[in-house]
Amino acid sequence: MSNDSPISQTTSAELAYALGCADFFQLMSMFCFNPTTELAQGVLDGSVAEDVRAIFADVGIDPHKAATERLDGVCNENYTDENLRSMLRQDYTALFTHPKEPLSSLYEMQFRDLRDHREAPSTLFLNEAALHAEQCFRAAGLALSDAKSREPGDHMGIELEFMAYLHTQLAAALSEGDAAAQERWEKAISDFLPHLESWGCDFFAGCENSKQGVVYPWLGTAGRAFLEEYLANSAS
């Protein structure tokens, strides 16, 4: 007979869910900055695909929705880590940072301005999304660097990193049985959630439909599948 009470079983499920979300948001954020050799190696050796499948299973999403078989062709090619990193950087540039015609934007307000055909686009730093995001960072005890080259708070990579941080803190509170801390981090997640609700699924759908290489369209499929389930769970 198990000694686990219904309460401890519930806490274990919540803990696994929080940790899975933290891992997924952190992994997705890595693709939203200039791809590194480490990231390319993870794609090439299959560990990225393996991690994503495990995360989907941990949070109760059908791992088939991660569509990791799309990465098999990359893994089976005779690429070196540096070859793949170079390809990923080319795709990243075409998607997000091309000086004339990027296919998408990594910035929430810029993305929403373009999507919604607004006549007066926001500036990168002085916009409601960036200002609110940075307010949330400060409330959580964090702050962006004061360096002049830093990204604004509504950068997708930073938003995903912050969600990873919040879920890591929530997992720690659950593990320690700290109800007050749990309430704090759940509120912090709830306060920040409108950012992902406003553009997250559309962002990943854009990657999915971009036909820019293999990895970023796959990223779009996996990211959209995860985020749709996550947002539905958060609303219930």
Rosetta blueprint (number, residue, H / E / L):
1 M L
2 S L
3 N L
4 D L
5 S L
6 P H
7 I H
8 S H
9 Q H
10 T H
11 T H
12 S H
13 A H
14 E H
15 L H
16 A H
17 Y H
18 A H
19 L H
20 G H
21 C H
22 A H
23 D H
24 F H
25 F H
26 Q H
27 L H
28 M H
29 S H
30 M H
31 F L
32 C L
33 F L
34 N L
35 P L
36 T L
37 T H
38 E H
39 L H
40 A H
41 Q H
42 G H
43 V H
44 L H
45 D L
46 G L
47 S H
48 V H
49 A H
50 E H
51 D H
52 V H
53 R H
54 A H
55 I H
56 F H
57 A H
58 D H
59 V L
60 G L
61 I L
62 D L
63 P H
64 H H
65 K H
66 A H
67 A L
68 T H
69 E H
70 R H
71 L H
72 D H
73 G H
74 V H
75 C H
76 N H
77 E L
78 N L
79 Y L
80 T L
81 D H
82 E H
83 N H
84 L H
85 R H
86 S H
87 M H
88 L H
89 R H
90 Q H
91 D H
92 Y H
93 T H
94 A H
95 L H
96 F H
97 T H
98 H L
99 P L
100 K L
101 E L
102 P L
103 L L
104 S L
105 S L
106 L L
107 Y E
108 E H
109 M H
110 Q H
111 F H
112 R H
113 D H
114 L H
115 R H
116 D L
117 H L
118 R L
119 E L
120 A L
121 P L
122 S L
123 T L
124 L L
125 F L
126 L L
127 N L
128 E H
129 A H
130 A H
131 L H
132 H H
133 A H
134 E H
135 Q H
136 C H
137 F H
138 R H
139 A H
140 A L
141 G L
142 L L
143 A L
144 L L
145 S L
146 D L
147 A L
148 K L
149 S L
150 R L
151 E L
152 P L
153 G L
154 D L
155 H E
156 M H
157 G H
158 I H
159 E H
160 L H
161 E H
162 F H
163 M H
164 A H
165 Y H
166 L H
167 H H
168 T H
169 Q H
170 L H
171 A H
172 A H
173 A H
174 L H
175 S H
176 E H
177 G L
178 D L
179 A H
180 A H
181 A H
182 Q H
183 E H
184 R H
185 W H
186 E H
187 K H
188 A H
189 I H
190 S H
191 D H
192 F H
193 L H
194 P H
195 H H
196 L H
197 E H
198 S H
199 W H
200 G H
201 C H
202 D H
203 F H
204 F H
205 A H
206 G H
207 C H
208 E H
209 N L
210 S L
211 K L
212 Q L
213 G L
214 V L
215 V H
216 Y H
217 P H
218 W H
219 L H
220 G H
221 T H
222 A H
223 G H
224 R H
225 A H
226 F H
227 L H
228 E H
229 E H
230 Y H
231 L H
232 A H
233 N H
234 S H
235 A H
236 S L
